[in-house]
């Protein structure tokens, strides 16, 4: 599969969000990543469906939405109606996850499952037949700008092996501390989709230079 670079707007300049997204698109980013946090599942409160609607008006790039929230089933339809192309949810404390993944697919959206650093990759095994994407968090979700956790490389590698045993195409995404150096390690471990925020939007030489450096790491 082609490698995918997804720009996380959690690190973007929201005073000029349109310019930030358009610059990412022109630089060669493949997806726009939108982190949705409710202040309960993680200690931060971020974006709702309105931001997804706004991004949809700005760009034709796929909108990759990560719902880091409790009871995501209550908001699935709202985010899909707003324009999400994929919705990724968590299995932690979520007994209805299979039902929710099925609902996401029924509404014509790609379904993903994400696991936190403290969650074993083994919880993914029964979920793989129902997803299009697996996201291994390489930081504890909640805030941008955190450092990549090298301990997660083993989990990425083990998840990649697990995915290879499936008879379907499933993306393996990583998110957290992805920069021009760590993207190489994550790729070598088996990831094929990479979320980067501060390494793109806070690069001293601008977004074009940031995306060039990240894509160089993908070969």
N, C-alpha and C positions, 0 to 999 in steps of 0.2 A: 504493500500500500504506500501511496505517496505520504510523505511526512506533512503534518499539519502544524502550523504555528498560529496560536490563538492569543490575541492581545486582551489582557484583562483590564477593563476600564475602571476597576477599583482604584487603580493608580493614575487614572487620567485627570487632566485639568477640567473639572466640571464647569468652570466658568467659560470654557470654550470647548465643550465636548464635541461639537460637530467638526471643528478643525482637527481635533485629536484623532477622531475616528477616520476622517478622510485622509489624513496623513498616514495612518496605519495602512489603509487600503492601497494608497499609492506606493507605499514602501514594499508591499508584497505580502502583508499578513493574510492568512487564509480565513480565519474566523474571528469574531468578536466574542469575548468571554464576559459574561455578566454574573457576578456573584451576588446572590440574594440571601441576606442574613436577617434573622428576626429578633435578635437580642436575647434569645432563649437557648436555642441549640448551640449558638456561639455568642460570646459577649460583644456583639457589635450589631448595629442596625444599619442596613444599606438600602438597596434598590428594590422597587416594586415594578409591577407591570407597566407603569407609565414610562419608565426608563427604557423598557424593551420597545414600546411603541415609538419612542423618540429615536432610538437606534435604527429601527426599521425604516423610518423616514429618511435617515441620513445615508444608509449604506445598503447595498445588495448582498454583502457578505453574510454567510450564515451566522445566526445568533445562537451561541452556545451558552445556555443558562444553567447555572449550578445552584440548586435550591438547598441552601444550608440552613434548613428550617425544620421546626417541628410540624407534624401533620401536613406534609406537602400535598397530600391528596386534596386538601381544601382550596389550593391555589393553582392546580395544574391547568384547569380550563382557562383561567384568567391569563396565565402567561402564554399559553398557546394562542389564544385569541389576540394577544398583544403582538404576536409575531415570532415567538421562539421557534427555532428550527430543531433544537434538541433540549431536553430537560434531564438533568442529572440529579438524582436524589440519594439519600443515605439510608443504609440498613440499620444503623444504630438506633435502638429504641423505636423501631418502626415495624410493628407486627403486620402491617397491611402492605408491605412493599411490593409483593407480587401483584396484588390487585392494582396498585397505583401504576406500576410499570406497564401493565396491560392497558390501563386507561389512557396512559400517554400515547401508546401505539395506536389505540383505537381512534384517537383524535388526530392521527396523521403526523405525529411528531416522533422523532427519534428519542429513545429512552436510554438513559445512562444510570449507572450506579457508582457511587463514590465511597471510599473508605478512609477514615481518619488514620493518622499514624499509629494510634494505639489499637487499631482493629486488625485482626488477622485476615490475611488474604483468603483463608479457607471459607469465610462466610460468603464469598462470591460464588463458590461452586454451584449451588442450586439456583443461582440467579442468572448465570451466563446465558441460558437458552432464551431469556426474555429481554436481553439488552443489546444495544448497538454500540455501547461505549462503556468502558470501565475507567474510572478516575482514581488513581492512587495519589493521595495527598502527601506531599513531601515537606509540608509544614503543618502545624496545627492550624486549622482554618479559623479565620476571624479578622486578620489584619494583613495588609500588604507590607512588603518590605522585609519579611522574615528571611532568615538564612536557610538554605537547603539542608535537610537532615540526611546525611550520608547513610545512616542506618536503613533508610527506606529503599536503597538500591537493591538489596536482597529481595524485598517484597515485590518490587517492580519485576525483577527477573522471574520470581516464582509465579507471579500473576501472568506474565507473558507465556510461560510454559502451559499454564492452565488454559489460557485462551486458545492456544494452538490445538488443544484437544477437542475444540468445538467445530461443528460443521457449518459455521457461519462466520461472516466477517464482523469482527468486533474491534473497535479502536481501543488502544491502551494509552490513556492520557495521564500526564503528570502535571501537578500544579503546586508551586511553592518554591521560591528561591531559584527559579529557572533563569539562568544567565548564559553568556557565551561559553562558560566553562562547564557548568553543571548540565547543560543540555546535551553535551557529548556523553557524559556518564549515563544519563537517563536513556539516550538513544542506544548506547551499547548494551544496556540492561534489557532492552526490548520495547521501550515506549515508541509510539509513532505519532502521538499528538502531544503538543507541549504548550502549556499556558504560561505566559510571561507578562508581568505587570510593570513593576518598577524598573526592570532592566530595559524595558522599551520606553516608558514615558519619562523616566528620570535620567536617561543616558545623557552625559554631558555634551555629546555631539549631535543630539537630536534623534528623532524616530527613525529616519532613513539609515543612519549609521548603526543604530541598535538592531534593527531587523536584519541588516546585512550581516552583522556579527553573529546573530543567532542562527541565521540560515547557513552561514559558513560552517557552523558547528554540526549541521545536519548533513554536510557533504554535498 
